[in-house]
Amino acid sequence: MDGIHLLIAYGAVAFTVAGIGWSLLLVFAGRAGGLAFERFQAAVVSVLVVGAASGLVLLATGERPADGLHLLYATVAIALIPLARSFLGRTRARAGAALLLAAFVVLGGVAYRLFTTG
């Protein structure tokens, strides 16, 4: 199960890097992402939720992360994209893309911390 959890974590990192790249392109183009980008964000959050669920299975079987902050970082990782989306409201396209870029960059930092506390 530990291998599955790690594989999902690497997948989440790949999605995060793709999200940073996509957001950068949108910021430079001055456009909103549209439906495809919204679905991509949902996929990123879904991968994070599945990763957290696999971590909870590990926790239930008696395995513990090296640092208790791992659990906090996992919660933050899941909440980042939905939280950023909640602020989009009436923002201009470029500002919304910049907000999501910031969320993906922070998610990258949180993912790094997840790996170092895992």
VEXDOTOR-306819 format. One record per atom (N, C-alpha, C, CB): x, y, z; residue in one letter; atom name; chain; residue number from 1. Coordinates in steps of 0.05 Angstrom, whole numbers, plus 5000, padded with zeros to 4 digits. Each point is the difference from the previous one (the first is absolute). Glycine has a CB too. Example, Ala and Ser with C-alpha at 12.3 -4.5 7.8 and 13.67 -1.06 7.14 Angstrom:
# VEXDOTOR-306819
x	y	z	rest	atom	kette	nr
5264	4886	5156	a	N	A	1
4982	5024	5000	a	CA	A	1
5018	5024	5000	a	C	A	1
4962	4977	5025	a	CB	A	1
5031	5044	4961	s	N	A	2
5016	5024	5001	s	CA	A	2
4985	5022	5014	s	C	A	2
5024	4987	4957	s	CB	A	2
This chain:
# VEXDOTOR-306819
x	y	z	rest	atom	kette	nr
5016	4976	5000	m	N	A	1
4984	5024	5000	m	CA	A	1
5017	5025	5000	m	C	A	1
4964	4975	5024	m	CB	A	1
5060	5023	4988	d	N	A	2
5018	5023	5001	d	CA	A	2
5008	5008	4972	d	C	A	2
5016	4986	5046	d	CB	A	2
4989	4994	4937	g	N	A	3
5008	5006	4973	g	CA	A	3
4978	5014	4984	g	C	A	3
5029	4960	5002	g	CB	A	3
4946	5032	5003	i	N	A	4
4977	5013	4987	i	CA	A	4
4998	5029	5009	i	C	A	4
4976	4956	4997	i	CB	A	4
5027	5049	5029	h	N	A	5
4999	5027	5010	h	CA	A	5
5022	5017	4988	h	C	A	5
4981	4982	5043	h	CB	A	5
5043	5007	4954	l	N	A	6
5022	5015	4988	l	CA	A	6
4995	5005	4970	l	C	A	6
5031	4979	5034	l	CB	A	6
4958	5002	4952	l	N	A	7
4994	5003	4972	l	CA	A	7
4979	5022	4996	l	C	A	7
5010	4952	4992	l	CB	A	7
4970	5049	5025	i	N	A	8
4979	5021	4998	i	CA	A	8
5013	5027	5006	i	C	A	8
4964	4967	5014	i	CB	A	8
5055	5034	5005	a	N	A	9
5013	5025	5007	a	CA	A	9
5016	5010	4976	a	C	A	9
5003	4986	5048	a	CB	A	9
5011	4996	4938	y	N	A	10
5015	5009	4976	y	CA	A	10
4981	5010	4978	y	C	A	10
5036	4967	5011	y	CB	A	10
4941	5020	4987	g	N	A	11
4979	5009	4981	g	CA	A	11
4991	5028	5007	g	C	A	11
4986	4953	4992	g	CB	A	11
5010	5052	5034	a	N	A	12
4991	5027	5009	a	CA	A	12
5021	5021	4994	a	C	A	12
4973	4978	5036	a	CB	A	12
5052	5015	4966	v	N	A	13
5021	5019	4994	v	CA	A	13
5000	5006	4970	v	C	A	13
5028	4982	5038	v	CB	A	13
4968	4997	4945	a	N	A	14
4999	5004	4971	a	CA	A	14
4977	5019	4993	a	C	A	14
5020	4954	4993	a	CB	A	14
4957	5041	5020	f	N	A	15
4976	5017	4995	f	CA	A	15
5006	5029	5009	f	C	A	15
4970	4960	5006	f	CB	A	15
5044	5043	5016	t	N	A	16
5006	5027	5010	t	CA	A	16
5018	5015	4981	t	C	A	16
4996	4983	5047	t	CB	A	16
5025	5003	4943	v	N	A	17
5018	5013	4980	v	CA	A	17
4984	5007	4975	v	C	A	17
5039	4973	5018	v	CB	A	17
4943	5010	4973	a	N	A	18
4984	5006	4977	a	CA	A	18
4981	5024	5005	a	C	A	18
5002	4952	4986	a	CB	A	18
4988	5049	5039	g	N	A	19
4983	5023	5007	g	CA	A	19
5015	5026	5001	g	C	A	19
4972	4968	5027	g	CB	A	19
5053	5031	4982	i	N	A	20
5016	5025	5000	i	CA	A	20
5005	5009	4971	i	C	A	20
5023	4986	5043	i	CB	A	20
4983	4995	4940	g	N	A	21
5005	5007	4972	g	CA	A	21
4975	5011	4986	g	C	A	21
5035	4965	4999	g	CB	A	21
4943	5022	5005	w	N	A	22
4975	5008	4988	w	CA	A	22
4992	5028	5010	w	C	A	22
4985	4952	4996	w	CB	A	22
5018	5052	5030	s	N	A	23
4993	5026	5012	s	CA	A	23
5018	5022	4989	s	C	A	23
4984	4977	5042	s	CB	A	23
5042	5017	4955	l	N	A	24
5018	5020	4989	l	CA	A	24
4992	5008	4972	l	C	A	24
5037	4981	5027	l	CB	A	24
4955	4999	4957	l	N	A	25
4991	5006	4972	l	CA	A	25
4975	5018	5001	l	C	A	25
5019	4956	4984	l	CB	A	25
4963	5039	5034	l	N	A	26
4976	5016	5002	l	CA	A	26
5006	5028	5010	l	C	A	26
4974	4959	5009	l	CB	A	26
5044	5044	5010	v	N	A	27
5007	5027	5009	v	CA	A	27
5012	5016	4977	v	C	A	27
5008	4982	5047	v	CB	A	27
5011	5006	4938	f	N	A	28
5012	5015	4978	f	CA	A	28
4980	5006	4978	f	C	A	28
5043	4978	5011	f	CB	A	28
4938	5004	4985	a	N	A	29
4979	5005	4979	a	CA	A	29
4978	5018	5010	a	C	A	29
5010	4955	4981	a	CB	A	29
4989	5049	5045	g	N	A	30
4979	5017	5011	g	CA	A	30
4972	4989	4998	g	C	A	30
5029	5038	4988	g	CB	A	30
4969	4935	5012	r	N	A	31
4974	4987	4997	r	CA	A	31
4994	4983	5024	r	C	A	31
5007	4999	4951	r	CB	A	31
4967	4995	5052	a	N	A	32
4991	4980	5020	a	CA	A	32
5004	4973	4988	a	C	A	32
4966	5032	5020	a	CB	A	32
5035	4948	4996	g	N	A	33
5006	4973	4991	g	CA	A	33
4977	4986	4986	g	C	A	33
5031	4998	5036	g	CB	A	33
4945	5008	4970	g	N	A	34
4977	4987	4987	g	CA	A	34
4994	4973	5014	g	C	A	34
5012	5022	4957	g	CB	A	34
4970	4964	5030	l	N	A	35
4990	4974	5011	l	CA	A	35
5022	4979	5002	l	C	A	35
4956	5011	4981	l	CB	A	35
5062	4988	5000	a	N	A	36
5022	4980	5001	a	CA	A	36
5018	5004	5024	a	C	A	36
4998	4997	4950	a	CB	A	36
5008	5028	5056	f	N	A	37
5017	5007	5023	f	CA	A	37
4986	4994	5026	f	C	A	37
5023	5035	4973	f	CB	A	37
4951	4970	5028	e	N	A	38
4984	4994	5024	e	CA	A	38
5000	4970	5005	e	C	A	38
4971	5040	4992	e	CB	A	38
5025	4944	4987	r	N	A	39
5001	4971	5002	r	CA	A	39
5028	4990	5009	r	C	A	39
4964	4996	4965	r	CB	A	39
5056	5017	5025	f	N	A	40
5027	4993	5008	f	CA	A	40
5004	5005	5030	f	C	A	40
5017	5011	4954	f	CB	A	40
4973	5012	5055	q	N	A	41
5002	5007	5029	q	CA	A	41
4986	4979	5017	q	C	A	41
5003	5049	4989	q	CB	A	41
4973	4942	5001	a	N	A	42
4985	4979	5014	a	CA	A	42
5016	4974	5001	a	C	A	42
4956	5022	4986	a	CB	A	42
5057	4972	4992	a	N	A	43
5017	4976	4999	a	CA	A	43
5023	5001	5020	a	C	A	43
4987	4994	4952	a	CB	A	43
5025	5029	5050	v	N	A	44
5022	5004	5019	v	CA	A	44
4990	4995	5029	v	C	A	44
5023	5033	4969	v	CB	A	44
4955	4980	5037	v	N	A	45
4989	4996	5027	v	CA	A	45
4992	4971	5005	v	C	A	45
4983	5048	5000	v	CB	A	45
5006	4939	4979	s	N	A	46
4993	4972	5003	s	CA	A	46
5024	4982	5005	s	C	A	46
4961	5008	4970	s	CB	A	46
5061	4997	5017	v	N	A	47
5024	4985	5004	v	CA	A	47
5010	5004	5029	v	C	A	47
5012	5003	4951	v	CB	A	47
4986	5022	5058	l	N	A	48
5009	5005	5028	l	CA	A	48
4982	4986	5020	l	C	A	48
5017	5045	4985	l	CB	A	48
4957	4954	5010	v	N	A	49
4981	4987	5018	v	CA	A	49
5006	4970	5000	v	C	A	49
4965	5035	4991	v	CB	A	49
5040	4953	4986	v	N	A	50
5006	4972	4999	v	CA	A	50
5026	4994	5014	v	C	A	50
4976	4996	4956	v	CB	A	50
5044	5022	5041	g	N	A	51
5025	4997	5015	g	CA	A	51
4996	5001	5030	g	C	A	51
5024	5020	4961	g	CB	A	51
4959	4999	5047	a	N	A	52
4994	5002	5029	a	CA	A	52
4986	4975	5010	a	C	A	52
4997	5050	4996	a	CB	A	52
4985	4940	4988	a	N	A	53
4985	4976	5008	a	CA	A	53
5019	4976	5003	a	C	A	53
4959	5017	4976	a	CB	A	53
5060	4981	5005	s	N	A	54
5020	4978	5003	s	CA	A	54
5017	5004	5024	s	C	A	54
5000	4994	4950	s	CB	A	54
5006	5032	5057	g	N	A	55
5015	5005	5024	g	CA	A	55
4984	4993	5025	g	C	A	55
5024	5037	4976	g	CB	A	55
4950	4968	5024	l	N	A	56
4983	4992	5022	l	CA	A	56
5000	4970	5004	l	C	A	56
4972	5041	4993	l	CB	A	56
5028	4944	4985	v	N	A	57
5001	4971	5001	v	CA	A	57
5027	4991	5013	v	C	A	57
4971	4996	4959	v	CB	A	57
5050	5017	5034	l	N	A	58
5026	4995	5012	l	CA	A	58
4999	5006	5030	l	C	A	58
5024	5010	4957	l	CB	A	58
4964	5012	5050	l	N	A	59
4998	5008	5028	l	CA	A	59
4983	4980	5016	l	C	A	59
5004	5048	4986	l	CB	A	59
4975	4942	5001	a	N	A	60
4983	4981	5014	a	CA	A	60
5014	4973	5004	a	C	A	60
4960	5022	4980	a	CB	A	60
5059	4972	5002	t	N	A	61
5014	4974	5003	t	CA	A	61
5025	5003	5019	t	C	A	61
4984	4987	4954	t	CB	A	61
5019	5036	5058	g	N	A	62
5021	5003	5020	g	CA	A	62
5025	5015	4990	g	C	A	62
4983	4959	5019	g	CB	A	62
5019	5047	4956	e	N	A	63
5023	5015	4990	e	CA	A	63
4996	5030	5006	e	C	A	63
5009	4965	4964	e	CB	A	63
5011	5048	5044	r	N	A	64
4999	5028	5007	r	CA	A	64
5020	5016	4983	r	C	A	64
4985	4989	5047	r	CB	A	64
5008	5035	4946	p	N	A	65
5020	5017	4985	p	CA	A	65
5023	5007	5019	p	C	A	65
4964	5019	4970	p	CB	A	65
5058	4988	5019	a	N	A	66
5023	5007	5016	a	CA	A	66
4995	5025	5018	a	C	A	66
5030	4980	4965	a	CB	A	66
4953	5038	5025	d	N	A	67
4994	5025	5014	d	CA	A	67
4970	5003	5000	d	C	A	67
5045	5021	4987	d	CB	A	67
4944	4986	5036	g	N	A	68
4971	5004	5002	g	CA	A	68
4989	5023	4982	g	C	A	68
5004	4983	5046	g	CB	A	68
5014	5035	4946	l	N	A	69
4992	5022	4983	l	CA	A	69
4991	4990	4972	l	C	A	69
5031	5030	5025	l	CB	A	69
4977	4946	4968	h	N	A	70
4992	4988	4975	h	CA	A	70
4970	5000	4997	h	C	A	70
5041	4971	5000	h	CB	A	70
4944	5024	5021	l	N	A	71
4971	4999	4999	l	CA	A	71
4989	5028	4995	l	C	A	71
5000	4961	5031	l	CB	A	71
5012	5059	4982	l	N	A	72
4992	5028	4996	l	CA	A	72
5005	5009	4971	l	C	A	72
5009	5010	5048	l	CB	A	72
5014	4983	4942	y	N	A	73
5007	5008	4972	y	CA	A	73
4981	4987	4980	y	C	A	73
5048	5006	5014	y	CB	A	73
4945	4969	4992	a	N	A	74
4981	4986	4982	a	CA	A	74
4973	5015	4999	a	C	A	74
5023	4956	5010	a	CB	A	74
4968	5053	5013	t	N	A	75
4975	5015	5001	t	CA	A	75
5002	5026	4985	t	C	A	75
4990	4979	5044	t	CB	A	75
5032	5035	4960	v	N	A	76
5005	5025	4986	v	CA	A	76
5001	4996	4969	v	C	A	76
5025	5018	5040	v	CB	A	76
4988	4960	4952	a	N	A	77
5002	4994	4971	a	CA	A	77
4973	4997	4988	a	C	A	77
5045	4978	5008	a	CB	A	77
4938	5007	5005	i	N	A	78
4973	4995	4989	i	CA	A	78
4984	5026	4999	i	C	A	78
5001	4954	5019	i	CB	A	78
5003	5064	5000	a	N	A	79
4983	5024	5001	a	CA	A	79
5010	5023	4982	a	C	A	79
4990	4987	5046	a	CB	A	79
5035	5013	4945	l	N	A	80
5011	5023	4986	l	CA	A	80
4985	5008	4975	l	C	A	80
5043	4986	5018	l	CB	A	80
4953	4995	4964	i	N	A	81
4987	5007	4974	i	CA	A	81
4971	5009	5005	i	C	A	81
5030	4967	4976	i	CB	A	81
4954	5018	5039	p	N	A	82
4972	5010	5005	p	CA	A	82
5000	5027	5014	p	C	A	82
4985	4953	5003	p	CB	A	82
5033	5052	5015	l	N	A	83
5001	5026	5013	l	CA	A	83
5007	5022	4980	l	C	A	83
5015	4977	5043	l	CB	A	83
5004	5019	4940	a	N	A	84
5007	5020	4980	a	CA	A	84
4976	5005	4981	a	C	A	84
5049	4986	5002	a	CB	A	84
4937	4992	4990	r	N	A	85
4977	5003	4983	r	CA	A	85
4978	5016	5013	r	C	A	85
5012	4957	4978	r	CB	A	85
4986	5041	5049	s	N	A	86
4979	5015	5014	s	CA	A	86
5004	5030	4998	s	C	A	86
4994	4961	5031	s	CB	A	86
5030	5048	4964	f	N	A	87
5006	5028	4998	f	CA	A	87
4998	5011	4971	f	C	A	87
5030	4995	5039	f	CB	A	87
4965	4987	4942	l	N	A	88
4999	5009	4972	l	CA	A	88
4977	5020	4995	l	C	A	88
5021	4956	4986	l	CB	A	88
4955	5037	5022	g	N	A	89
4977	5017	4998	g	CA	A	89
4999	5018	4975	g	C	A	89
4999	4999	5049	g	CB	A	89
5005	5026	4955	r	N	A	90
4998	5020	4978	r	CA	A	90
5027	5010	4991	r	C	A	90
4956	5013	5017	r	CB	A	90
5065	4972	4988	t	N	A	91
5027	5010	4992	t	CA	A	91
5003	4999	4970	t	C	A	91
5018	4983	5044	t	CB	A	91
5000	5033	4947	r	N	A	92
5006	5000	4971	r	CA	A	92
5015	4974	4994	r	C	A	92
5002	5051	4998	r	CB	A	92
4998	4942	4976	a	N	A	93
5012	4975	4991	a	CA	A	93
5029	4997	5009	a	C	A	93
4969	5000	4961	a	CB	A	93
5047	5021	5035	r	N	A	94
5028	4999	5007	r	CA	A	94
5004	4997	5030	r	C	A	94
5011	5028	4959	r	CB	A	94
4973	4987	5057	a	N	A	95
5002	4999	5029	a	CA	A	95
4992	4972	5010	a	C	A	95
4991	5050	5003	a	CB	A	95
4989	4939	4985	g	N	A	96
4991	4973	5008	g	CA	A	96
5022	4979	4994	g	C	A	96
4952	5013	4992	g	CB	A	96
5059	4989	4984	a	N	A	97
5022	4982	4992	a	CA	A	97
5024	5003	5019	a	C	A	97
4984	5002	4952	a	CB	A	97
5022	5023	5055	a	N	A	98
5022	5005	5018	a	CA	A	98
4995	4988	5028	a	C	A	98
5011	5043	4975	a	CB	A	98
4964	4959	5034	l	N	A	99
4993	4988	5026	l	CA	A	99
5003	4970	4999	l	C	A	99
4968	5038	5008	l	CB	A	99
5023	4950	4971	l	N	A	100
5004	4971	4997	l	CA	A	100
5029	4992	4997	l	C	A	100
4954	4997	4980	l	CB	A	100
5061	5020	5006	l	N	A	101
5029	4995	4999	l	CA	A	101
5012	5000	5027	l	C	A	101
5002	5021	4955	l	CB	A	101
4991	4999	5061	a	N	A	102
5010	5001	5028	a	CA	A	102
4992	4975	5015	a	C	A	102
4998	5051	4999	a	CB	A	102
4978	4940	4998	a	N	A	103
4990	4977	5014	a	CA	A	103
5016	4975	4992	a	C	A	103
4954	5020	5003	a	CB	A	103
5052	4977	4971	f	N	A	104
5015	4977	4991	f	CA	A	104
5029	5001	5010	f	C	A	104
4971	4997	4959	f	CB	A	104
5041	5027	5042	v	N	A	105
5027	5003	5010	v	CA	A	105
5001	4993	5029	v	C	A	105
5010	5036	4966	v	CB	A	105
4971	4973	5050	v	N	A	106
4999	4994	5028	v	CA	A	106
4995	4970	5003	v	C	A	106
4982	5046	5012	v	CB	A	106
5001	4942	4971	l	N	A	107
4996	4971	5001	l	CA	A	107
5026	4985	4995	l	C	A	107
4952	5007	4984	l	CB	A	107
5064	5004	4998	g	N	A	108
5027	4987	4995	g	CA	A	108
5017	5001	5025	g	C	A	108
4997	5014	4953	g	CB	A	108
5002	5008	5062	g	N	A	109
5015	5002	5025	g	CA	A	109
4989	4981	5021	g	C	A	109
5010	5047	4990	g	CB	A	109
4964	4951	5011	v	N	A	110
4988	4981	5020	v	CA	A	110
5007	4972	4992	v	C	A	110
4962	5033	5009	v	CB	A	110
5038	4961	4965	a	N	A	111
5007	4973	4991	a	CA	A	111
5029	4993	5008	a	C	A	111
4968	5004	4962	a	CB	A	111
5049	5016	5036	y	N	A	112
5028	4996	5008	y	CA	A	112
5001	4993	5030	y	C	A	112
5016	5032	4964	y	CB	A	112
4969	4983	5052	r	N	A	113
4999	4995	5029	r	CA	A	113
4988	4973	5006	r	C	A	113
4996	5049	5009	r	CB	A	113
4984	4943	4975	l	N	A	114
4989	4973	5004	l	CA	A	114
5021	4978	4996	l	C	A	114
4955	5017	4985	l	CB	A	114
5062	4987	4995	f	N	A	115
5021	4980	4995	f	CA	A	115
5021	5000	5022	f	C	A	115
4992	5005	4952	f	CB	A	115
5014	5019	5059	t	N	A	116
5020	5001	5021	t	CA	A	116
4990	4992	5028	t	C	A	116
5021	5036	4973	t	CB	A	116
4953	4964	5031	t	N	A	117
4989	4992	5026	t	CA	A	117
4989	4971	4999	t	C	A	117
4989	5048	5010	t	CB	A	117
5010	4940	4967	g	N	A	118
4987	4975	4995	g	CA	A	118
5012	4976	5012	g	C	A	118
4985	5019	4961	g	CB	A	118
